[in-house]
Amino acid sequence: MSDLAVIVEQLRVIEEQLRDLAYERLRAAAAGNADAADDEKRLLRARRAVERAVHALEPGADVDEGY
């Protein structure tokens, strides 16, 4: 496995962890925790950034795609 493939795999694990944590915070927000709603929004932005990084590093990714 190449160094780049290892990084992509690590980013995928991080994306999954961010997704799980965002769901937890969303549930807490639904239960009335006001701070949790802000946390969930930040986690969602971070998860999307990691998704973009994974996409950019995948083989055949178009570097001029606008990310």
N, CA, C and O atoms as a CHARMM CRD file, in Angstrom:
* protein
*
  268
    1    1 MET  N      0.85600  -1.16900   0.00000 PROA 1      0.00000
    2    1 MET  CA     0.00000   0.00000   0.00000 PROA 1      0.00000
    3    1 MET  C      0.90700   1.24000   0.00000 PROA 1      0.00000
    4    1 MET  O      1.85300   1.32300   0.78400 PROA 1      0.00000
    5    2 SER  N      0.61700   2.18200  -0.86900 PROA 2      0.00000
    6    2 SER  CA     1.44100   3.38200  -0.96500 PROA 2      0.00000
    7    2 SER  C      1.18200   4.31400   0.21700 PROA 2      0.00000
    8    2 SER  O      0.17300   4.19800   0.91300 PROA 2      0.00000
    9    3 ASP  N      2.11000   5.23200   0.42300 PROA 3      0.00000
   10    3 ASP  CA     1.94800   6.21700   1.49500 PROA 3      0.00000
   11    3 ASP  C      0.65900   6.99800   1.32500 PROA 3      0.00000
   12    3 ASP  O     -0.03800   7.27400   2.30100 PROA 3      0.00000
   13    4 LEU  N      0.34200   7.35200   0.09500 PROA 4      0.00000
   14    4 LEU  CA    -0.87400   8.11300  -0.18100 PROA 4      0.00000
   15    4 LEU  C     -2.12000   7.29900   0.14300 PROA 4      0.00000
   16    4 LEU  O     -3.08500   7.83000   0.69400 PROA 4      0.00000
   17    5 ALA  N     -2.10300   6.02800  -0.19100 PROA 5      0.00000
   18    5 ALA  CA    -3.24200   5.16000   0.11400 PROA 5      0.00000
   19    5 ALA  C     -3.44100   5.02700   1.62400 PROA 5      0.00000
   20    5 ALA  O     -4.57400   4.95400   2.10100 PROA 5      0.00000
   21    6 VAL  N     -2.34800   4.99700   2.36600 PROA 6      0.00000
   22    6 VAL  CA    -2.43200   4.92600   3.82800 PROA 6      0.00000
   23    6 VAL  C     -3.09000   6.18500   4.37100 PROA 6      0.00000
   24    6 VAL  O     -3.94800   6.10800   5.25100 PROA 6      0.00000
   25    7 ILE  N     -2.70000   7.33600   3.85700 PROA 7      0.00000
   26    7 ILE  CA    -3.28900   8.60100   4.29900 PROA 7      0.00000
   27    7 ILE  C     -4.77000   8.65400   3.96100 PROA 7      0.00000
   28    7 ILE  O     -5.58000   9.08700   4.78100 PROA 7      0.00000
   29    8 VAL  N     -5.12900   8.21900   2.76500 PROA 8      0.00000
   30    8 VAL  CA    -6.54400   8.20500   2.37200 PROA 8      0.00000
   31    8 VAL  C     -7.33900   7.31900   3.32100 PROA 8      0.00000
   32    8 VAL  O     -8.43700   7.69100   3.73700 PROA 8      0.00000
   33    9 GLU  N     -6.80700   6.16500   3.66400 PROA 9      0.00000
   34    9 GLU  CA    -7.50400   5.26900   4.58200 PROA 9      0.00000
   35    9 GLU  C     -7.65600   5.90900   5.96700 PROA 9      0.00000
   36    9 GLU  O     -8.71300   5.80000   6.58900 PROA 9      0.00000
   37   10 GLN  N     -6.61700   6.56700   6.44000 PROA 10     0.00000
   38   10 GLN  CA    -6.69800   7.25700   7.72400 PROA 10     0.00000
   39   10 GLN  C     -7.75300   8.35700   7.68300 PROA 10     0.00000
   40   10 GLN  O     -8.51300   8.52600   8.63600 PROA 10     0.00000
   41   11 LEU  N     -7.80200   9.10100   6.58900 PROA 11     0.00000
   42   11 LEU  CA    -8.81000  10.15400   6.44900 PROA 11     0.00000
   43   11 LEU  C    -10.21700   9.56900   6.44000 PROA 11     0.00000
   44   11 LEU  O    -11.13700  10.16500   7.00000 PROA 11     0.00000
   45   12 ARG  N    -10.39300   8.42900   5.81900 PROA 12     0.00000
   46   12 ARG  CA   -11.71300   7.77900   5.81500 PROA 12     0.00000
   47   12 ARG  C    -12.14400   7.38500   7.22500 PROA 12     0.00000
   48   12 ARG  O    -13.31600   7.51000   7.58000 PROA 12     0.00000
   49   13 VAL  N    -11.19300   6.91200   8.02300 PROA 13     0.00000
   50   13 VAL  CA   -11.49200   6.56200   9.41100 PROA 13     0.00000
   51   13 VAL  C    -11.87200   7.82800  10.18700 PROA 13     0.00000
   52   13 VAL  O    -12.83000   7.82000  10.96000 PROA 13     0.00000
   53   14 ILE  N    -11.13300   8.89500   9.98300 PROA 14     0.00000
   54   14 ILE  CA   -11.44100  10.16400  10.64400 PROA 14     0.00000
   55   14 ILE  C    -12.80800  10.67200  10.22500 PROA 14     0.00000
   56   14 ILE  O    -13.56800  11.16200  11.06000 PROA 14     0.00000
   57   15 GLU  N    -13.13100  10.56100   8.94300 PROA 15     0.00000
   58   15 GLU  CA   -14.44800  11.00000   8.46000 PROA 15     0.00000
   59   15 GLU  C    -15.55600  10.22500   9.16100 PROA 15     0.00000
   60   15 GLU  O    -16.57300  10.80100   9.54700 PROA 15     0.00000
   61   16 GLU  N    -15.36300   8.94300   9.32200 PROA 16     0.00000
   62   16 GLU  CA   -16.36700   8.11800  10.00000 PROA 16     0.00000
   63   16 GLU  C    -16.50800   8.51800  11.46900 PROA 16     0.00000
   64   16 GLU  O    -17.61900   8.57300  11.99600 PROA 16     0.00000
   65   17 GLN  N    -15.39300   8.79500  12.12200 PROA 17     0.00000
   66   17 GLN  CA   -15.43100   9.21400  13.51600 PROA 17     0.00000
   67   17 GLN  C    -16.14800  10.55700  13.66300 PROA 17     0.00000
   68   17 GLN  O    -16.93700  10.75000  14.58800 PROA 17     0.00000
   69   18 LEU  N    -15.86900  11.47200  12.75000 PROA 18     0.00000
   70   18 LEU  CA   -16.54600  12.77300  12.77800 PROA 18     0.00000
   71   18 LEU  C    -18.04300  12.60900  12.55000 PROA 18     0.00000
   72   18 LEU  O    -18.84900  13.27600  13.19800 PROA 18     0.00000
   73   19 ARG  N    -18.41700  11.72200  11.63000 PROA 19     0.00000
   74   19 ARG  CA   -19.83500  11.47400  11.35900 PROA 19     0.00000
   75   19 ARG  C    -20.52800  10.92700  12.61200 PROA 19     0.00000
   76   19 ARG  O    -21.61100  11.38500  12.97600 PROA 19     0.00000
   77   20 ASP  N    -19.90500   9.95500  13.26000 PROA 20     0.00000
   78   20 ASP  CA   -20.49200   9.36800  14.46100 PROA 20     0.00000
   79   20 ASP  C    -20.64100  10.40500  15.57100 PROA 20     0.00000
   80   20 ASP  O    -21.67200  10.46500  16.24000 PROA 20     0.00000
   81   21 LEU  N    -19.61600  11.20900  15.75900 PROA 21     0.00000
   82   21 LEU  CA   -19.67600  12.23300  16.79300 PROA 21     0.00000
   83   21 LEU  C    -20.73800  13.28900  16.47100 PROA 21     0.00000
   84   21 LEU  O    -21.43100  13.77100  17.36600 PROA 21     0.00000
   85   22 ALA  N    -20.86100  13.64400  15.19000 PROA 22     0.00000
   86   22 ALA  CA   -21.89200  14.61000  14.78900 PROA 22     0.00000
   87   22 ALA  C    -23.28300  14.06200  15.08100 PROA 22     0.00000
   88   22 ALA  O    -24.15400  14.80500  15.53300 PROA 22     0.00000
   89   23 TYR  N    -23.50400  12.78100  14.83100 PROA 23     0.00000
   90   23 TYR  CA   -24.80500  12.17200  15.14600 PROA 23     0.00000
   91   23 TYR  C    -25.08300  12.21900  16.64100 PROA 23     0.00000
   92   23 TYR  O    -26.20700  12.49200  17.06300 PROA 23     0.00000
   93   24 GLU  N    -24.05000  11.95100  17.44200 PROA 24     0.00000
   94   24 GLU  CA   -24.22100  12.01600  18.89400 PROA 24     0.00000
   95   24 GLU  C    -24.60500  13.42200  19.33300 PROA 24     0.00000
   96   24 GLU  O    -25.50200  13.59800  20.15700 PROA 24     0.00000
   97   25 ARG  N    -23.93300  14.41100  18.78600 PROA 25     0.00000
   98   25 ARG  CA   -24.21800  15.79800  19.14200 PROA 25     0.00000
   99   25 ARG  C    -25.59900  16.21400  18.64100 PROA 25     0.00000
  100   25 ARG  O    -26.28500  16.99500  19.30100 PROA 25     0.00000
  101   26 LEU  N    -26.01300  15.70100  17.48600 PROA 26     0.00000
  102   26 LEU  CA   -27.34400  16.00600  16.96500 PROA 26     0.00000
  103   26 LEU  C    -28.41600  15.43800  17.89800 PROA 26     0.00000
  104   26 LEU  O    -29.42200  16.09200  18.17200 PROA 26     0.00000
  105   27 ARG  N    -28.19100  14.22800  18.37700 PROA 27     0.00000
  106   27 ARG  CA   -29.13900  13.64300  19.33200 PROA 27     0.00000
  107   27 ARG  C    -29.18600  14.46900  20.61800 PROA 27     0.00000
  108   27 ARG  O    -30.26000  14.67700  21.18300 PROA 27     0.00000
  109   28 ALA  N    -28.03300  14.93500  21.07900 PROA 28     0.00000
  110   28 ALA  CA   -27.99800  15.76400  22.28200 PROA 28     0.00000
  111   28 ALA  C    -28.71900  17.08900  22.04500 PROA 28     0.00000
  112   28 ALA  O    -29.40100  17.59400  22.93700 PROA 28     0.00000
  113   29 ALA  N    -28.57000  17.64900  20.85100 PROA 29     0.00000
  114   29 ALA  CA   -29.26000  18.89600  20.52500 PROA 29     0.00000
  115   29 ALA  C    -30.76600  18.68100  20.51200 PROA 29     0.00000
  116   29 ALA  O    -31.52200  19.53500  20.97400 PROA 29     0.00000
  117   30 ALA  N    -31.19700  17.55600  19.99000 PROA 30     0.00000
  118   30 ALA  CA   -32.63000  17.24300  19.95600 PROA 30     0.00000
  119   30 ALA  C    -33.18800  17.06200  21.36400 PROA 30     0.00000
  120   30 ALA  O    -34.38100  17.25600  21.59900 PROA 30     0.00000
  121   31 ALA  N    -32.31900  16.69000  22.29200 PROA 31     0.00000
  122   31 ALA  CA   -32.73100  16.50500  23.68100 PROA 31     0.00000
  123   31 ALA  C    -32.67100  17.81700  24.47000 PROA 31     0.00000
  124   31 ALA  O    -32.93900  17.83400  25.67100 PROA 31     0.00000
  125   32 GLY  N    -32.32000  18.91500  23.79100 PROA 32     0.00000
  126   32 GLY  CA   -32.35700  20.21400  24.44000 PROA 32     0.00000
  127   32 GLY  C    -31.01400  20.84100  24.75700 PROA 32     0.00000
  128   32 GLY  O    -30.97700  21.92300  25.34300 PROA 32     0.00000
  129   33 ASN  N    -29.92000  20.21100  24.39500 PROA 33     0.00000
  130   33 ASN  CA   -28.59000  20.76700  24.65200 PROA 33     0.00000
  131   33 ASN  C    -28.25500  21.77500  23.54900 PROA 33     0.00000
  132   33 ASN  O    -27.93100  21.38500  22.42700 PROA 33     0.00000
  133   34 ALA  N    -28.33400  23.07200  23.87100 PROA 34     0.00000
  134   34 ALA  CA   -28.12200  24.12600  22.87500 PROA 34     0.00000
  135   34 ALA  C    -26.69400  24.12800  22.33600 PROA 34     0.00000
  136   34 ALA  O    -26.49100  24.36500  21.14500 PROA 34     0.00000
  137   35 ASP  N    -25.70900  23.87100  23.18300 PROA 35     0.00000
  138   35 ASP  CA   -24.31100  23.85100  22.72900 PROA 35     0.00000
  139   35 ASP  C    -24.06200  22.72100  21.73900 PROA 35     0.00000
  140   35 ASP  O    -23.20800  22.84000  20.86000 PROA 35     0.00000
  141   36 ALA  N    -24.79100  21.64100  21.87600 PROA 36     0.00000
  142   36 ALA  CA   -24.59000  20.48400  21.00500 PROA 36     0.00000
  143   36 ALA  C    -24.92900  20.81700  19.56100 PROA 36     0.00000
  144   36 ALA  O    -24.30000  20.28400  18.64700 PROA 36     0.00000
  145   37 ALA  N    -25.89700  21.67600  19.33700 PROA 37     0.00000
  146   37 ALA  CA   -26.26400  22.04700  17.96900 PROA 37     0.00000
  147   37 ALA  C    -25.10500  22.75900  17.27900 PROA 37     0.00000
  148   37 ALA  O    -24.82500  22.49200  16.11000 PROA 37     0.00000
  149   38 ASP  N    -24.43500  23.65200  17.97900 PROA 38     0.00000
  150   38 ASP  CA   -23.27000  24.33800  17.40800 PROA 38     0.00000
  151   38 ASP  C    -22.13700  23.35100  17.14000 PROA 38     0.00000
  152   38 ASP  O    -21.47500  23.41800  16.10400 PROA 38     0.00000
  153   39 ASP  N    -21.92400  22.44000  18.07700 PROA 39     0.00000
  154   39 ASP  CA   -20.89000  21.41200  17.89500 PROA 39     0.00000
  155   39 ASP  C    -21.17400  20.57800  16.65000 PROA 39     0.00000
  156   39 ASP  O    -20.26900  20.29300  15.86600 PROA 39     0.00000
  157   40 GLU  N    -22.43100  20.19100  16.47500 PROA 40     0.00000
  158   40 GLU  CA   -22.80500  19.34600  15.33100 PROA 40     0.00000
  159   40 GLU  C    -22.51500  20.06500  14.02500 PROA 40     0.00000
  160   40 GLU  O    -22.03300  19.44400  13.07800 PROA 40     0.00000
  161   41 LYS  N    -22.79400  21.34800  13.95400 PROA 41     0.00000
  162   41 LYS  CA   -22.53200  22.11800  12.73100 PROA 41     0.00000
  163   41 LYS  C    -21.04300  22.17100  12.42200 PROA 41     0.00000
  164   41 LYS  O    -20.63800  22.02300  11.26800 PROA 41     0.00000
  165   42 ARG  N    -20.22600  22.38200  13.45400 PROA 42     0.00000
  166   42 ARG  CA   -18.77700  22.41000  13.24300 PROA 42     0.00000
  167   42 ARG  C    -18.24900  21.04700  12.81500 PROA 42     0.00000
  168   42 ARG  O    -17.38900  20.95300  11.93900 PROA 42     0.00000
  169   43 LEU  N    -18.76300  20.00200  13.43200 PROA 43     0.00000
  170   43 LEU  CA   -18.34700  18.65200  13.06400 PROA 43     0.00000
  171   43 LEU  C    -18.74000  18.32800  11.62400 PROA 43     0.00000
  172   43 LEU  O    -17.98400  17.67900  10.90200 PROA 43     0.00000
  173   44 LEU  N    -19.90300  18.77100  11.21700 PROA 44     0.00000
  174   44 LEU  CA   -20.35100  18.54900   9.84400 PROA 44     0.00000
  175   44 LEU  C    -19.42000  19.24700   8.85300 PROA 44     0.00000
  176   44 LEU  O    -19.05400  18.66700   7.83000 PROA 44     0.00000
  177   45 ARG  N    -19.03700  20.48700   9.15300 PROA 45     0.00000
  178   45 ARG  CA   -18.10400  21.20500   8.27100 PROA 45     0.00000
  179   45 ARG  C    -16.76600  20.48000   8.19500 PROA 45     0.00000
  180   45 ARG  O    -16.18900  20.34800   7.11600 PROA 45     0.00000
  181   46 ALA  N    -16.27600  20.01400   9.33400 PROA 46     0.00000
  182   46 ALA  CA   -15.00300  19.29200   9.36500 PROA 46     0.00000
  183   46 ALA  C    -15.09800  17.99400   8.57300 PROA 46     0.00000
  184   46 ALA  O    -14.18300  17.64900   7.82500 PROA 46     0.00000
  185   47 ARG  N    -16.21100  17.27300   8.73800 PROA 47     0.00000
  186   47 ARG  CA   -16.38900  16.01100   8.01500 PROA 47     0.00000
  187   47 ARG  C    -16.39900  16.25200   6.51400 PROA 47     0.00000
  188   47 ARG  O    -15.79200  15.49300   5.75800 PROA 47     0.00000
  189   48 ARG  N    -17.07900  17.29500   6.08300 PROA 48     0.00000
  190   48 ARG  CA   -17.11200  17.60800   4.64700 PROA 48     0.00000
  191   48 ARG  C    -15.72300  17.96300   4.11800 PROA 48     0.00000
  192   48 ARG  O    -15.37100  17.59700   2.99600 PROA 48     0.00000
  193   49 ALA  N    -14.94000  18.67200   4.92100 PROA 49     0.00000
  194   49 ALA  CA   -13.57900  19.01100   4.51400 PROA 49     0.00000
  195   49 ALA  C    -12.73500  17.75100   4.34800 PROA 49     0.00000
  196   49 ALA  O    -11.95100  17.64100   3.40500 PROA 49     0.00000
  197   50 VAL  N    -12.90000  16.80400   5.26300 PROA 50     0.00000
  198   50 VAL  CA   -12.15600  15.54000   5.16600 PROA 50     0.00000
  199   50 VAL  C    -12.62300  14.76800   3.94100 PROA 50     0.00000
  200   50 VAL  O    -11.80100  14.17700   3.24100 PROA 50     0.00000
  201   51 GLU  N    -13.91300  14.76100   3.66900 PROA 51     0.00000
  202   51 GLU  CA   -14.43300  14.09300   2.45800 PROA 51     0.00000
  203   51 GLU  C    -13.80100  14.69300   1.20700 PROA 51     0.00000
  204   51 GLU  O    -13.42300  13.96700   0.28800 PROA 51     0.00000
  205   52 ARG  N    -13.68800  16.01700   1.17300 PROA 52     0.00000
  206   52 ARG  CA   -13.07300  16.66900   0.00800 PROA 52     0.00000
  207   52 ARG  C    -11.60900  16.26500  -0.12100 PROA 52     0.00000
  208   52 ARG  O    -11.11600  16.05200  -1.22900 PROA 52     0.00000
  209   53 ALA  N    -10.91300  16.15900   1.01300 PROA 53     0.00000
  210   53 ALA  CA    -9.51100  15.74300   0.98300 PROA 53     0.00000
  211   53 ALA  C     -9.37400  14.32100   0.44500 PROA 53     0.00000
  212   53 ALA  O     -8.49200  14.04200  -0.36700 PROA 53     0.00000
  213   54 VAL  N    -10.24600  13.42700   0.89800 PROA 54     0.00000
  214   54 VAL  CA   -10.21200  12.04700   0.40500 PROA 54     0.00000
  215   54 VAL  C    -10.44200  12.03900  -1.09900 PROA 54     0.00000
  216   54 VAL  O     -9.72000  11.37100  -1.84000 PROA 54     0.00000
  217   55 HSD  N    -11.43200  12.77200  -1.54200 PROA 55     0.00000
  218   55 HSD  CA   -11.75300  12.81100  -2.97400 PROA 55     0.00000
  219   55 HSD  C    -10.57100  13.35800  -3.77600 PROA 55     0.00000
  220   55 HSD  O    -10.25200  12.84300  -4.84800 PROA 55     0.00000
  221   56 ALA  N     -9.92800  14.39400  -3.26000 PROA 56     0.00000
  222   56 ALA  CA    -8.80100  15.00400  -3.96100 PROA 56     0.00000
  223   56 ALA  C     -7.61000  14.06100  -4.06300 PROA 56     0.00000
  224   56 ALA  O     -6.83300  14.14400  -5.01500 PROA 56     0.00000
  225   57 LEU  N     -7.46000  13.16800  -3.09200 PROA 57     0.00000
  226   57 LEU  CA    -6.30600  12.27300  -3.06200 PROA 57     0.00000
  227   57 LEU  C     -6.54400  10.93800  -3.75300 PROA 57     0.00000
  228   57 LEU  O     -5.60300  10.17300  -3.96300 PROA 57     0.00000
  229   58 GLU  N     -7.78800  10.65200  -4.10700 PROA 58     0.00000
  230   58 GLU  CA    -8.06700   9.38700  -4.76400 PROA 58     0.00000
  231   58 GLU  C     -7.46000   9.36500  -6.16200 PROA 58     0.00000
  232   58 GLU  O     -7.37600  10.40100  -6.82100 PROA 58     0.00000
  233   59 PRO  N     -7.03900   8.19100  -6.61300 PROA 59     0.00000
  234   59 PRO  CA    -6.49000   8.07700  -7.96300 PROA 59     0.00000
  235   59 PRO  C     -7.49400   8.56200  -9.00800 PROA 59     0.00000
  236   59 PRO  O     -8.68100   8.24100  -8.95100 PROA 59     0.00000
  237   60 GLY  N     -6.99100   9.33500  -9.95400 PROA 60     0.00000
  238   60 GLY  CA    -7.85800   9.83500 -11.01300 PROA 60     0.00000
  239   60 GLY  C     -8.63800  11.06500 -10.65600 PROA 60     0.00000
  240   60 GLY  O     -9.46000  11.51800 -11.45300 PROA 60     0.00000
  241   61 ALA  N     -8.41200  11.63400  -9.47100 PROA 61     0.00000
  242   61 ALA  CA    -9.12600  12.83800  -9.06200 PROA 61     0.00000
  243   61 ALA  C     -8.70900  13.98600  -9.95900 PROA 61     0.00000
  244   61 ALA  O     -7.53300  14.13100 -10.29600 PROA 61     0.00000
  245   62 ASP  N     -9.67100  14.79100 -10.34000 PROA 62     0.00000
  246   62 ASP  CA    -9.42700  15.96100 -11.17500 PROA 62     0.00000
  247   62 ASP  C     -9.03200  17.11500 -10.28100 PROA 62     0.00000
  248   62 ASP  O     -9.84900  17.60100  -9.49800 PROA 62     0.00000
  249   63 VAL  N     -7.78600  17.56500 -10.38600 PROA 63     0.00000
  250   63 VAL  CA    -7.30100  18.61700  -9.50600 PROA 63     0.00000
  251   63 VAL  C     -7.94700  19.97100  -9.79600 PROA 63     0.00000
  252   63 VAL  O     -7.87400  20.87100  -8.96000 PROA 63     0.00000
  253   64 ASP  N     -8.57000  20.13300 -10.94400 PROA 64     0.00000
  254   64 ASP  CA    -9.22300  21.39000 -11.29400 PROA 64     0.00000
  255   64 ASP  C    -10.71900  21.32700 -11.05200 PROA 64     0.00000
  256   64 ASP  O    -11.47400  22.06900 -11.68000 PROA 64     0.00000
  257   65 GLU  N    -11.15700  20.47200 -10.17100 PROA 65     0.00000
  258   65 GLU  CA   -12.57500  20.24300  -9.96100 PROA 65     0.00000
  259   65 GLU  C    -13.25400  21.33600  -9.14500 PROA 65     0.00000
  260   65 GLU  O    -14.48100  21.34500  -9.04500 PROA 65     0.00000
  261   66 GLY  N    -12.50300  22.24400  -8.56900 PROA 66     0.00000
  262   66 GLY  CA   -13.09200  23.36200  -7.86500 PROA 66     0.00000
  263   66 GLY  C    -13.19800  23.20600  -6.36800 PROA 66     0.00000
  264   66 GLY  O    -13.88400  23.99800  -5.72100 PROA 66     0.00000
  265   67 TYR  N    -12.54900  22.22300  -5.79600 PROA 67     0.00000
  266   67 TYR  CA   -12.57700  22.06400  -4.34300 PROA 67     0.00000
  267   67 TYR  C    -11.58300  22.96500  -3.73700 PROA 67     0.00000
  268   67 TYR  O    -11.43800  22.99400  -2.51500 PROA 67     0.00000
